[in-house]
Amino acid sequence: MKCKFFYYVKYLTKCFLDIIYFKEEKCLICSCDLDYEYYVCKSCSNKLKICKDYKTIDVEEKRIEIYSALYYSSAAKELILKLKYKSCFKAGDLLAYFMIELLKERKLDYDIITFVPLSCNTKKKEATIKVSIWQ
């Protein structure tokens, strides 16, 4: 009897808080309804491809390893754009989750974490700026 009482109190409290603090349960990428408490639906989750590769570059006699948590697909692009231009922090939480999983899986000791994707125009502008700085 006691257990059922606390179960119902907990359930009613959750229902009451859900009414006050309404949260959208829609996929961040395709906006379909979600049945569970993740940020993306199953089909969009399958579109987010985890990157297993890494690249190395040599800079001033040092070898630097560059890792990426996700391949830059349309789904990953949508998450980045929502975080960057629409201030959707749920998208940031999801991207951070993938980065943390990469760090845990590879047991990486890191110095910096950054976003790299640029638009073609931004890339051209930065290349022009770098060339003018070096001259």
MDTraj code that builds the backbone (N, CA, C; nanometers):
import mdtraj as md
import numpy as np

residues = "MET LYS CYS LYS PHE PHE TYR TYR VAL LYS TYR LEU THR LYS CYS PHE LEU ASP ILE ILE TYR PHE LYS GLU GLU LYS CYS LEU ILE CYS SER CYS ASP LEU ASP TYR GLU TYR TYR VAL CYS LYS SER CYS SER ASN LYS LEU LYS ILE CYS LYS ASP TYR LYS THR ILE ASP VAL GLU GLU LYS ARG ILE GLU ILE TYR SER ALA LEU TYR TYR SER SER ALA ALA LYS GLU LEU ILE LEU LYS LEU LYS TYR LYS SER CYS PHE LYS ALA GLY ASP LEU LEU ALA TYR PHE MET ILE GLU LEU LEU LYS GLU ARG LYS LEU ASP TYR ASP ILE ILE THR PHE VAL PRO LEU SER CYS ASN THR LYS LYS LYS GLU ALA THR ILE LYS VAL SER ILE TRP GLN".split()
xyz = np.array([
    [0.0820, -0.1199, 0.0000],
    [0.0000, 0.0000, 0.0000],
    [0.0861, 0.1260, 0.0000],
    [0.1920, 0.1262, 0.0831],
    [0.2799, 0.2411, 0.0910],
    [0.3484, 0.2673, -0.0423],
    [0.3971, 0.1617, -0.1059],
    [0.4682, 0.1751, -0.2326],
    [0.3781, 0.2349, -0.3395],
    [0.2560, 0.1893, -0.3475],
    [0.1639, 0.2418, -0.4471],
    [0.1322, 0.3886, -0.4209],
    [0.1203, 0.4256, -0.2944],
    [0.0929, 0.5639, -0.2597],
    [0.2051, 0.6553, -0.3112],
    [0.3304, 0.6194, -0.2831],
    [0.4437, 0.7009, -0.3280],
    [0.4573, 0.7001, -0.4806],
    [0.4234, 0.5880, -0.5406],
    [0.4260, 0.5797, -0.6863],
    [0.3279, 0.6803, -0.7464],
    [0.2067, 0.6859, -0.6917],
    [0.1052, 0.7774, -0.7437],
    [0.1404, 0.9236, -0.7148],
    [0.1975, 0.9499, -0.5991],
    [0.2398, 1.0861, -0.5666],
    [0.3498, 1.1305, -0.6629],
    [0.4454, 1.0424, -0.6881],
    [0.5532, 1.0740, -0.7816],
    [0.4980, 1.0965, -0.9229],
    [0.4059, 1.0126, -0.9644],
    [0.3441, 1.0245, -1.0959],
    [0.2672, 1.1565, -1.1095],
    [0.1882, 1.1897, -1.0094],
    [0.1109, 1.3144, -1.0132],
    [0.2026, 1.4365, -1.0099],
    [0.3093, 1.4289, -0.9338],
    [0.4066, 1.5386, -0.9300],
    [0.4686, 1.5586, -1.0663],
    [0.5063, 1.4498, -1.1323],
    [0.5646, 1.4582, -1.2663],
    [0.4646, 1.5189, -1.3639],
    [0.3391, 1.4755, -1.3575],
    [0.2355, 1.5304, -1.4463],
    [0.2166, 1.6796, -1.4224],
    [0.2140, 1.7196, -1.2981],
    [0.1980, 1.8599, -1.2637],
    [0.3158, 1.9425, -1.3151],
    [0.4380, 1.8930, -1.2965],
    [0.5562, 1.9650, -1.3448],
    [0.5625, 1.9701, -1.4970],
    [0.5129, 1.8647, -1.5629],
    [0.5077, 1.8652, -1.7096],
    [0.4112, 1.9720, -1.7615],
    [0.3058, 1.9997, -1.6871],
    [0.2114, 2.1037, -1.7274],
    [0.2754, 2.2420, -1.7096],
    [0.3427, 2.2622, -1.5974],
    [0.4039, 2.3926, -1.5697],
    [0.5254, 2.4160, -1.6599],
    [0.6148, 2.3185, -1.6652],
    [0.7374, 2.3314, -1.7441],
    [0.7238, 2.2477, -1.8706],
    [0.6412, 2.2959, -1.9609],
    [0.6148, 2.2229, -2.0847],
    [0.7414, 2.2133, -2.1673],
    [0.7692, 2.0953, -2.2178],
    [0.8835, 2.0775, -2.3062],
    [0.8358, 2.0109, -2.4343],
    [0.8869, 2.0608, -2.5444],
    [0.8516, 2.0015, -2.6722],
    [0.9235, 1.8686, -2.6865],
    [0.8520, 1.7698, -2.7248],
    [0.9134, 1.6406, -2.7495],
    [0.9107, 1.6143, -2.8985],
    [0.9890, 1.6942, -2.9699],
    [0.9995, 1.6827, -3.1150],
    [1.1446, 1.6606, -3.1510],
    [1.1658, 1.5902, -3.2601],
    [1.3006, 1.5657, -3.3100],
    [1.3648, 1.6985, -3.3489],
    [1.4895, 1.7186, -3.3113],
    [1.5593, 1.8428, -3.3431],
    [1.5867, 1.8578, -3.4923],
    [1.5897, 1.7469, -3.5645],
    [1.6265, 1.7520, -3.7057],
    [1.5036, 1.7560, -3.7962],
    [1.4097, 1.6628, -3.7778],
    [1.2945, 1.6548, -3.8696],
    [1.1633, 1.7019, -3.8065],
    [1.1643, 1.7354, -3.6788],
    [1.0481, 1.7870, -3.6049],
    [0.9324, 1.6885, -3.5904],
    [0.9574, 1.5599, -3.6061],
    [0.8507, 1.4620, -3.5812],
    [0.8371, 1.4398, -3.4301],
    [0.7235, 1.3869, -3.3879],
    [0.6992, 1.3625, -3.2456],
    [0.7893, 1.2510, -3.1940],
    [0.8351, 1.2679, -3.0701],
    [0.9195, 1.1664, -3.0067],
    [0.8396, 1.0916, -2.9010],
    [0.8689, 0.9631, -2.8878],
    [0.8022, 0.8821, -2.7870],
    [0.8869, 0.8654, -2.6617],
    [1.0109, 0.9070, -2.6679],
    [1.1032, 0.8870, -2.5568],
    [1.1777, 1.0171, -2.5323],
    [1.2703, 1.0191, -2.4385],
    [1.3294, 1.1450, -2.3939],
    [1.4618, 1.1794, -2.4605],
    [1.4859, 1.1346, -2.5795],
    [1.6049, 1.1749, -2.6525],
    [1.5716, 1.2947, -2.7386],
    [1.6723, 1.3522, -2.8011],
    [1.6510, 1.4732, -2.8792],
    [1.6255, 1.4464, -3.0272],
    [1.6541, 1.3266, -3.0749],
    [1.6332, 1.2947, -3.2160],
    [1.5590, 1.1622, -3.2292],
    [1.4870, 1.1471, -3.3397],
    [1.4123, 1.0239, -3.3659],
    [1.5089, 0.9159, -3.4172],
    [1.4576, 0.7953, -3.4294],
    [1.5405, 0.6824, -3.4739],
    [1.5976, 0.7040, -3.6134],
    [1.5147, 0.7517, -3.7065],
    [1.5633, 0.7677, -3.8439],
    [1.6707, 0.8759, -3.8512],
    [1.6553, 0.9848, -3.7784],
    [1.7578, 1.0899, -3.7782],
    [1.8817, 1.0446, -3.7011],
    [1.8621, 0.9665, -3.5989],
    [1.9762, 0.9119, -3.5243],
    [2.0624, 0.8247, -3.6148],
    [1.9981, 0.7504, -3.7039],
    [2.0730, 0.6674, -3.7984],
    [2.1495, 0.7511, -3.9004],
    [2.1036, 0.8744, -3.9240],
    [2.1725, 0.9636, -4.0188],
    [2.2968, 1.0269, -3.9582],
    [2.3052, 1.0303, -3.8244],
    [2.4225, 1.0849, -3.7569],
    [2.5300, 0.9767, -3.7521],
    [2.6260, 0.9849, -3.8410],
    [2.7306, 0.8836, -3.8521],
    [2.8495, 0.9204, -3.7646],
    [2.8845, 0.8306, -3.6751],
    [2.9983, 0.8525, -3.5859],
    [3.1272, 0.8312, -3.6637],
    [3.2183, 0.9256, -3.6495],
    [3.3451, 0.9224, -3.7234],
    [3.4476, 0.8410, -3.6433],
    [3.5001, 0.7375, -3.7034],
    [3.5996, 0.6530, -3.6383],
    [3.7424, 0.6886, -3.6819],
    [3.7546, 0.7693, -3.7877],
    [3.8854, 0.8046, -3.8409],
    [3.9414, 0.9280, -3.7711],
    [4.0715, 0.9479, -3.7877],
    [4.1330, 1.0716, -3.7435],
    [4.2435, 1.1066, -3.8417],
    [4.2812, 1.2320, -3.8410],
    [4.3857, 1.2792, -3.9313],
    [4.5030, 1.3288, -3.8489],
    [4.6196, 1.3223, -3.9075],
    [4.7376, 1.3776, -3.8420],
    [4.7990, 1.4840, -3.9315],
    [4.8461, 1.5889, -3.8687],
    [4.9183, 1.6917, -3.9409],
    [5.0468, 1.7213, -3.8641],
    [5.1485, 1.7641, -3.9363],
    [5.2763, 1.7998, -3.8751],
    [5.2887, 1.9512, -3.8728],
    [5.3061, 2.0048, -3.7528],
    [5.3213, 2.1481, -3.7355],
    [5.4441, 2.1726, -3.6485],
    [5.5428, 2.2406, -3.7055],
    [5.6642, 2.2753, -3.6328],
    [5.7222, 2.1548, -3.5584],
    [5.7459, 2.0492, -3.6310],
    [5.8062, 1.9259, -3.5792],
    [5.7219, 1.8565, -3.4723],
    [5.5938, 1.8877, -3.4676],
    [5.5025, 1.8185, -3.3767],
    [5.3945, 1.7526, -3.4592],
    [5.3577, 1.6344, -3.4209],
    [5.2481, 1.5636, -3.4865],
    [5.1205, 1.5883, -3.4069],
    [5.0189, 1.6388, -3.4773],
    [4.8909, 1.6694, -3.4135],
    [4.7853, 1.5772, -3.4712],
    [4.7104, 1.5128, -3.3818],
    [4.6007, 1.4267, -3.4235],
    [4.4711, 1.5066, -3.4158],
    [4.3928, 1.4982, -3.5228],
    [4.2657, 1.5707, -3.5299],
    [4.1527, 1.4693, -3.5378],
    [4.0610, 1.4763, -3.4418],
    [3.9475, 1.3848, -3.4344],
    [3.8183, 1.4595, -3.4613],
    [3.7217, 1.3897, -3.5142],
    [3.5886, 1.4440, -3.5331],
    [3.4885, 1.3457, -3.4732],
    [3.3893, 1.3973, -3.4023],
    [3.2902, 1.3106, -3.3392],
    [3.1902, 1.2568, -3.4405],
    [3.1515, 1.3408, -3.5373],
    [3.0520, 1.3026, -3.6370],
    [3.1004, 1.3409, -3.7760],
    [3.0568, 1.2636, -3.8750],
    [3.0781, 1.3055, -4.0126],
    [2.9844, 1.4221, -4.0412],
    [3.0270, 1.5124, -4.1253],
    [2.9492, 1.6319, -4.1559],
    [2.8411, 1.5971, -4.2577],
    [2.7320, 1.5425, -4.2086],
    [2.6184, 1.5041, -4.2929],
    [2.5096, 1.6101, -4.2813],
    [2.4008, 1.5910, -4.3517],
    [2.2911, 1.6878, -4.3448],
    [2.2317, 1.6934, -4.2035],
    [2.2270, 1.5805, -4.1349],
    [2.1725, 1.5778, -3.9991],
    [2.2646, 1.6510, -3.9017],
    [2.3954, 1.6265, -3.9119],
    [2.4913, 1.6962, -3.8258],
    [2.4907, 1.8458, -3.8562],
    [2.4799, 1.8796, -3.9833],
    [2.4751, 2.0198, -4.0242],
    [2.3541, 2.0892, -3.9627],
    [2.2403, 2.0217, -3.9623],
    [2.1181, 2.0783, -3.9044],
    [2.1364, 2.1071, -3.7552],
    [2.2009, 2.0144, -3.6835],
    [2.2258, 2.0356, -3.5407],
    [2.3176, 2.1553, -3.5179],
    [2.4231, 2.1655, -3.5979],
    [2.5176, 2.2758, -3.5835],
    [2.4494, 2.4093, -3.6137],
    [2.3691, 2.4137, -3.7182],
    [2.2996, 2.5373, -3.7536],
    [2.1979, 2.5783, -3.6468],
    [2.1289, 2.4798, -3.5893],
    [2.0328, 2.5114, -3.4833],
    [2.1035, 2.5672, -3.3609],
    [2.2191, 2.5112, -3.3285],
    [2.2957, 2.5626, -3.2149],
    [2.3489, 2.7019, -3.2456],
    [2.4058, 2.7188, -3.3635],
    [2.4739, 2.8433, -3.3981],
    [2.3783, 2.9600, -3.4221],
    [2.2725, 2.9391, -3.4983],
    [2.1872, 3.0504, -3.5398],
    [2.0551, 3.0605, -3.4648],
    [2.0077, 2.9503, -3.4063],
    [1.8788, 2.9533, -3.3374],
    [1.8931, 2.9372, -3.1866],
    [2.0167, 2.9294, -3.1377],
    [2.0460, 2.9144, -2.9944],
    [1.9708, 2.7967, -2.9333],
    [1.9643, 2.6877, -3.0057],
    [1.8991, 2.5660, -2.9572],
    [2.0022, 2.4859, -2.8768],
    [1.9979, 2.5013, -2.7451],
    [2.0991, 2.4396, -2.6615],
    [2.0822, 2.2884, -2.6493],
    [1.9645, 2.2382, -2.6842],
    [1.9470, 2.0927, -2.6881],
    [2.0360, 2.0330, -2.7970],
    [2.0481, 2.1040, -2.9095],
    [2.1381, 2.0590, -3.0163],
    [2.2819, 2.0597, -2.9663],
    [2.3170, 2.1613, -2.8895],
    [2.4507, 2.1670, -2.8300],
    [2.4749, 2.0526, -2.7329],
    [2.3727, 2.0194, -2.6545],
    [2.3844, 1.9059, -2.5619],
    [2.4094, 1.7762, -2.6380],
    [2.3385, 1.7585, -2.7484],
    [2.3536, 1.6367, -2.8270],
    [2.4922, 1.6295, -2.8915],
    [2.5389, 1.7415, -2.9470],
    [2.6731, 1.7438, -3.0060],
    [2.7802, 1.7200, -2.8982],
    [2.7602, 1.7796, -2.7821],
    [2.8546, 1.7585, -2.6717],
    [2.8554, 1.6127, -2.6281],
    [2.7394, 1.5492, -2.6290],
    [2.7316, 1.4067, -2.5936],
    [2.8206, 1.3233, -2.6859],
    [2.8121, 1.3501, -2.8179],
    [2.8950, 1.2744, -2.9116],
    [3.0436, 1.3021, -2.8904],
    [3.0781, 1.4255, -2.8578],
    [3.2185, 1.4586, -2.8319],
    [3.2696, 1.3895, -2.7060],
    [3.1881, 1.3889, -2.6025],
    [3.2275, 1.3243, -2.4769],
    [3.2445, 1.1745, -2.4978],
    [3.1548, 1.1139, -2.5744],
    [3.1672, 0.9711, -2.6031],
    [3.2966, 0.9407, -2.6786],
    [3.3334, 1.0275, -2.7724],
    [3.4588, 1.0105, -2.8461],
    [3.5778, 1.0188, -2.7505],
    [3.5768, 1.1165, -2.6605],
    [3.6864, 1.1317, -2.5650],
    [3.6971, 1.0116, -2.4721],
    [3.5832, 0.9614, -2.4263],
    [3.5831, 0.8445, -2.3380],
    [3.6304, 0.7190, -2.4115],
    [3.5782, 0.6995, -2.5323],
    [3.6089, 0.5788, -2.6095],
    [3.7577, 0.5700, -2.6443],
    [3.8141, 0.6816, -2.6860],
    [3.9552, 0.6831, -2.7284],
    [4.0518, 0.7177, -2.6163],
    [3.9985, 0.7552, -2.4992],
    [4.0810, 0.7944, -2.3839],
    [4.1825, 0.9007, -2.4251],
    [4.1299, 1.0092, -2.4819],
    [4.2140, 1.1144, -2.5376],
    [4.2515, 1.2185, -2.4328],
    [4.3761, 1.2624, -2.4401],
    [4.4228, 1.3770, -2.3638],
    [4.4253, 1.4922, -2.4631],
    [4.3437, 1.5931, -2.4438],
    [4.3235, 1.6945, -2.5464],
    [4.3619, 1.8329, -2.4957],
    [4.3918, 1.9204, -2.5910],
    [4.4242, 2.0590, -2.5605],
    [4.3109, 2.1537, -2.5971],
    [4.2406, 2.1245, -2.7070],
    [4.1367, 2.2150, -2.7541],
    [4.0264, 2.1362, -2.8251],
    [3.9034, 2.1848, -2.8090],
    [3.7889, 2.1302, -2.8809],
    [3.7278, 2.2460, -2.9579],
    [3.7044, 2.2263, -3.0879],
    [3.6521, 2.3350, -3.1698],
    [3.5672, 2.2811, -3.2834],
    [3.4815, 2.3666, -3.3380],
    [3.4076, 2.3344, -3.4585],
    [3.4904, 2.3786, -3.5775],
    [3.4903, 2.3003, -3.6834],
    [3.5698, 2.3320, -3.8003],
    [3.4869, 2.3681, -3.9231],
    [3.3679, 2.3118, -3.9466],
    [3.2971, 2.3381, -4.0721],
    [3.2757, 2.4873, -4.0987],
    [3.3047, 2.5273, -4.2224],
    [3.2870, 2.6650, -4.2667],
    [3.2090, 2.6661, -4.3967],
    [3.1477, 2.7781, -4.4247],
    [3.0874, 2.7938, -4.5569],
    [3.1987, 2.8263, -4.6555],
    [3.1729, 2.8085, -4.7832],
    [3.2744, 2.8367, -4.8861],
    [3.3177, 2.9825, -4.8822],
    [3.2228, 3.0743, -4.8642],
    [3.2557, 3.2168, -4.8610],
    [3.3447, 3.2512, -4.7426],
    [3.3131, 3.1955, -4.6250],
    [3.3936, 3.2212, -4.5069],
    [3.5332, 3.1650, -4.5261],
    [3.5417, 3.0469, -4.5844],
    [3.6712, 2.9846, -4.6084],
    [3.7558, 3.0712, -4.7026],
    [3.6926, 3.1238, -4.8076],
    [3.7643, 3.2105, -4.9020],
    [3.8109, 3.3385, -4.8339],
    [3.7234, 3.3990, -4.7517],
    [3.7605, 3.5217, -4.6808],
    [3.8781, 3.4970, -4.5874],
    [3.8734, 3.3857, -4.5108],
    [3.9819, 3.3557, -4.4186],
    [4.1111, 3.3272, -4.4933],
    [4.1020, 3.2588, -4.6075],
    [4.2207, 3.2322, -4.6872],
    [4.2813, 3.3632, -4.7368],
    [4.1973, 3.4572, -4.7786],
    [4.2446, 3.5874, -4.8255],
    [4.3097, 3.6644, -4.7104],
    [4.2494, 3.6587, -4.5923],
    [4.3055, 3.7268, -4.4768],
    [4.4400, 3.6661, -4.4394],
    [4.4487, 3.5326, -4.4393],
    [4.5747, 3.4668, -4.4036],
    [4.6841, 3.5001, -4.5034],
    [4.6491, 3.5021, -4.6327],
    [4.7484, 3.5341, -4.7340],
    [4.7973, 3.6760, -4.7152],
    [4.7056, 3.7691, -4.6868],
    [4.7481, 3.9080, -4.6702],
    [4.8307, 3.9250, -4.5426],
    [4.8053, 3.8456, -4.4409],
    [4.8837, 3.8532, -4.3183],
    [5.0244, 3.8003, -4.3424],
    [5.0369, 3.6940, -4.4181],
    [5.1675, 3.6317, -4.4411],
    [5.2543, 3.7142, -4.5347],
    [5.1970, 3.8009, -4.6149],
    [5.2780, 3.8765, -4.7120],
    [5.3447, 3.9966, -4.6511],
])
top = md.Topology()
chain = top.add_chain()
for i, resn in enumerate(residues, 1):
    res = top.add_residue(resn, chain, resSeq=i)
    for name in ("N", "CA", "C"):
        top.add_atom(name, md.element.get_by_symbol(name[0]), res)
traj = md.Trajectory(xyz[None], top)
